[in-house]
């Protein structure tokens, strides 16, 4: 039988039984019209809602393992969303059983897996789209720094500003101190104008606590959201950027995000050696 429509709410990249980034997940026999998906995403009110339906001719019911997926924020469609994909992986595992699912997005194809660990907590992992990075133009860096009230002295020179991609486009700014990261502040309307003009889904602010541990914050004015507590797409893009820099990551990094929001989140990324290749991003999830 075709999957009956269902809308669930799941917090992805949770820190145990708390925190994480809430996402809506809609699963049904066919995707609604774009305007209806936008309406549902606005009604859910989370930073993103994922919509999934079986690919035509790819099986039905419990045997479905291939899906057409689109993502909507409250204000706009986005090409890829990591935390909503993790939430989708958990929703599919709950409904159809643990295992892998192939996802056809608007611009690429990826895979997600969902399962329960030995404690009963839901877990999921995604294989991101391919990654790429390049230095950010000086004019864009200056405008972004001004948006947040930083200056060039706020930056960590070991991680230069860059445009990074792992399914969506982001600007990364690495800050030299944890205090500077905690002080993030900007005007939402100005951030929306900048990010939509430049096609930046988020601006990722980072502080390196070590070679494999990073604290991050993500401004998501593009989607009408001031800040995301956990951002899988930006984590994948950032991991690819570290690989491009030949950063001594040793093949894995951990991201701590959402602390300033009172929604502590943990993201884990595995980085293969091949330049541009997919990043595996994983984490826990909790049902809401």
C-alpha positions as CSV (number, residue, x, y, z in Angstrom):
1,X,0.0,0.0,0.0
2,X,1.1,3.6,-0.6
3,X,2.2,5.4,2.6
4,X,-0.6,7.4,4.1
5,X,0.2,11.1,4.7
6,X,1.8,11.7,8.0
7,X,3.5,14.8,9.6
8,X,5.8,14.3,12.5
9,X,8.2,16.5,14.5
10,X,11.7,15.3,15.3
11,X,14.7,17.1,16.8
12,X,17.9,16.1,15.0
13,X,21.4,16.1,16.3
14,X,20.1,16.0,19.9
15,X,22.5,15.9,22.9
16,X,21.2,12.8,24.4
17,X,17.6,13.4,25.4
18,X,17.7,17.2,25.1
19,X,18.4,19.8,22.5
20,X,18.8,19.3,18.8
21,X,17.2,21.1,15.9
22,X,13.5,20.5,15.5
23,X,12.3,19.6,11.9
24,X,9.0,18.7,10.4
25,X,8.8,15.6,8.3
26,X,5.9,15.0,6.0
27,X,5.7,11.5,4.3
28,X,2.9,10.7,1.8
29,X,2.1,8.9,-1.5
30,X,2.9,12.0,-3.6
31,X,4.4,15.4,-2.9
32,X,1.9,18.2,-2.5
33,X,2.1,21.3,-4.7
34,X,4.9,23.7,-3.9
35,X,2.5,26.3,-2.5
36,X,1.0,23.7,-0.2
37,X,4.4,22.5,1.0
38,X,5.3,26.2,1.7
39,X,2.1,26.6,3.7
40,X,2.7,23.5,5.8
41,X,6.3,24.5,6.5
42,X,5.2,28.0,7.6
43,X,2.5,26.4,9.8
44,X,5.0,23.9,11.4
45,X,7.2,26.9,12.0
46,X,10.5,25.1,12.4
47,X,13.6,26.2,10.4
48,X,12.9,23.4,7.8
49,X,10.3,20.7,7.0
50,X,11.2,17.8,4.7
51,X,8.7,16.4,2.3
52,X,9.1,12.8,1.0
53,X,7.2,10.6,-1.4
54,X,8.0,7.3,-3.1
55,X,9.7,7.7,-6.5
56,X,7.4,6.5,-9.2
57,X,7.9,2.9,-10.1
58,X,10.3,2.3,-7.2
59,X,8.0,0.1,-5.0
60,X,5.5,1.0,-2.4
61,X,4.6,0.6,1.3
62,X,7.2,-1.1,3.5
63,X,9.4,-1.9,0.5
64,X,9.9,1.8,-0.4
65,X,13.6,2.6,-0.3
66,X,13.8,5.4,-2.8
67,X,12.2,8.8,-2.3
68,X,11.7,12.2,-3.9
69,X,12.5,14.9,-1.2
70,X,12.1,18.6,-1.0
71,X,12.8,21.0,1.8
72,X,11.0,24.2,2.8
73,X,11.8,26.8,5.5
74,X,8.9,29.0,6.7
75,X,9.7,31.5,3.9
76,X,11.5,29.7,1.1
77,X,12.5,26.3,-0.4
78,X,16.1,25.3,0.2
79,X,18.1,22.8,-1.9
80,X,19.3,20.6,1.0
81,X,18.9,20.6,4.7
82,X,21.0,18.3,6.9
83,X,19.1,18.3,10.1
84,X,15.8,17.7,8.3
85,X,17.4,14.8,6.5
86,X,18.5,13.3,9.8
87,X,14.9,13.7,11.0
88,X,13.6,12.1,7.8
89,X,16.0,9.1,8.3
90,X,14.5,8.6,11.8
91,X,10.9,9.0,10.5
92,X,11.5,6.4,7.7
93,X,13.2,4.0,10.1
94,X,10.2,4.3,12.6
95,X,7.7,3.7,9.8
96,X,9.4,1.2,7.5
97,X,12.3,-0.3,9.5
98,X,16.0,0.4,10.0
99,X,18.2,0.7,7.0
100,X,19.3,2.8,4.1
101,X,17.0,5.1,1.9
102,X,18.0,6.8,-1.3
103,X,16.8,10.3,-1.6
104,X,16.4,12.3,-4.9
105,X,16.7,16.0,-4.1
106,X,16.0,18.9,-6.4
107,X,19.7,19.1,-7.5
108,X,21.4,15.9,-6.5
109,X,20.9,12.4,-4.9
110,X,22.0,11.4,-1.4
111,X,21.4,8.6,1.1
112,X,20.2,8.5,4.7
113,X,20.1,5.7,7.3
114,X,18.1,5.5,10.5
115,X,18.2,3.0,13.4
116,X,17.8,2.7,17.2
117,X,20.9,2.1,19.3
118,X,21.3,-0.2,22.2
119,X,19.7,2.3,24.6
120,X,16.7,2.8,22.4
121,X,17.7,6.3,21.2
122,X,17.1,7.0,17.5
123,X,20.2,7.7,15.4
124,X,20.6,8.7,11.8
125,X,23.4,9.3,9.3
126,X,23.4,11.0,5.9
127,X,25.8,11.0,3.0
128,X,26.0,14.6,1.8
129,X,26.2,15.8,-1.7
130,X,29.8,16.4,-3.0
131,X,31.6,19.3,-1.5
132,X,33.6,22.2,-2.7
133,X,35.1,25.5,-1.4
134,X,36.8,28.6,-2.5
135,X,38.1,31.8,-0.9
136,X,35.4,34.4,-0.2
137,X,35.6,37.8,-1.9
138,X,37.1,40.4,0.3
139,X,34.0,42.7,-0.2
140,X,31.6,40.0,0.9
141,X,33.7,39.2,4.0
142,X,33.8,42.9,4.9
143,X,30.0,43.2,4.5
144,X,29.4,40.0,6.6
145,X,31.7,41.1,9.3
146,X,30.0,44.5,9.5
147,X,26.6,42.7,9.7
148,X,27.7,40.9,12.9
149,X,29.7,43.8,14.3
150,X,33.0,42.0,13.9
151,X,36.2,43.3,12.2
152,X,39.2,41.6,10.6
153,X,40.9,41.2,13.9
154,X,38.0,39.0,15.0
155,X,39.0,36.3,12.5
156,X,41.2,33.2,13.0
157,X,43.8,33.4,10.2
158,X,44.3,29.6,10.3
159,X,40.8,29.2,8.8
160,X,40.4,31.9,6.2
161,X,36.9,33.0,5.1
162,X,35.5,30.9,2.4
163,X,32.4,30.1,0.3
164,X,31.7,26.4,1.0
165,X,29.2,24.0,-0.5
166,X,27.9,20.6,0.5
167,X,24.5,20.6,-1.1
168,X,23.8,24.3,-0.4
169,X,26.0,27.4,-0.3
170,X,27.4,28.9,2.9
171,X,29.9,31.6,3.9
172,X,32.2,30.4,6.7
173,X,33.8,32.9,9.1
174,X,36.2,31.5,11.7
175,X,36.5,33.5,14.9
176,X,39.6,33.6,17.1
177,X,37.7,33.3,20.4
178,X,34.8,31.4,21.9
179,X,33.6,34.8,23.4
180,X,33.4,36.3,20.0
181,X,31.3,33.4,18.8
182,X,29.0,33.8,21.9
183,X,28.6,37.5,21.1
184,X,27.0,36.8,17.6
185,X,24.3,39.4,17.0
186,X,22.8,40.8,13.7
187,X,19.7,42.4,12.2
188,X,17.5,39.7,10.7
189,X,16.2,41.9,7.8
190,X,19.7,43.0,6.9
191,X,21.0,39.4,7.0
192,X,18.1,38.2,4.8
193,X,18.9,40.8,2.2
194,X,22.6,39.9,2.2
195,X,22.1,36.1,2.2
196,X,19.4,36.0,-0.5
197,X,21.4,38.4,-2.7
198,X,24.5,36.2,-2.5
199,X,22.6,32.8,-2.5
200,X,23.9,31.9,1.0
201,X,21.6,29.5,2.8
202,X,23.5,30.2,6.0
203,X,26.5,32.1,7.3
204,X,28.5,29.7,9.5
205,X,30.5,31.2,12.4
206,X,33.1,28.8,13.8
207,X,35.6,28.7,16.7
208,X,38.2,25.9,16.6
209,X,38.5,24.4,20.1
210,X,41.0,21.8,18.7
211,X,41.9,20.0,15.6
212,X,38.8,17.9,15.7
213,X,36.4,19.9,17.8
214,X,34.6,23.0,16.7
215,X,31.9,25.3,18.2
216,X,29.6,26.8,15.6
217,X,26.6,29.1,15.2
218,X,24.5,29.4,12.0
219,X,22.6,32.5,10.9
220,X,19.7,31.4,8.7
221,X,18.1,34.7,7.7
222,X,17.8,33.3,4.2
223,X,14.9,31.1,5.5
224,X,13.5,33.8,7.8
225,X,15.1,32.1,10.9
226,X,17.6,34.0,13.1
227,X,19.7,31.0,14.1
228,X,19.7,27.2,13.7
229,X,20.7,25.1,16.7
230,X,22.1,22.3,14.5
231,X,23.0,22.6,10.8
232,X,24.0,19.3,9.0
233,X,24.3,20.8,5.6
234,X,26.8,23.5,6.8
235,X,28.7,20.8,8.8
236,X,29.1,18.7,5.7
237,X,30.3,21.8,3.7
238,X,32.6,22.8,6.5
239,X,34.1,19.3,6.7
240,X,34.8,19.4,3.0
241,X,36.4,22.9,3.4
242,X,38.7,21.5,6.1
243,X,39.8,18.7,3.7
244,X,40.5,21.3,1.0
245,X,42.7,23.2,3.5
246,X,44.6,20.1,4.5
247,X,43.5,20.8,8.1
248,X,44.8,18.0,10.5
249,X,41.3,16.6,11.1
250,X,42.4,12.9,11.1
251,X,39.3,11.9,9.2
252,X,36.6,13.0,11.8
253,X,35.4,16.2,13.4
254,X,32.8,16.9,16.1
255,X,30.6,20.0,16.1
256,X,29.0,21.6,19.2
257,X,26.2,23.9,18.3
258,X,23.0,25.4,19.8
259,X,24.4,26.1,23.3
260,X,23.6,29.8,23.3
261,X,20.0,29.0,22.3
262,X,19.6,26.5,25.2
263,X,19.3,23.7,22.6
264,X,22.6,21.9,22.9
265,X,23.4,19.8,19.7
266,X,26.1,17.4,18.7
267,X,27.1,16.6,15.1
268,X,29.7,14.1,13.9
269,X,31.3,14.2,10.5
270,X,33.5,11.6,8.8
271,X,35.9,13.0,6.1
272,X,37.2,10.6,3.5
273,X,40.5,11.6,1.8
274,X,39.2,12.0,-1.8
275,X,38.8,15.7,-2.6
276,X,35.2,16.8,-3.1
277,X,33.7,13.5,-2.0
278,X,30.6,13.0,0.1
279,X,30.8,13.6,3.9
280,X,29.0,11.3,6.4
281,X,27.2,13.4,9.0
282,X,25.5,11.6,11.9
283,X,23.8,12.2,15.2
284,X,21.1,11.3,17.6
285,X,17.5,12.4,17.4
286,X,14.5,12.7,19.8
287,X,10.8,12.6,19.0
288,X,8.8,15.6,19.8
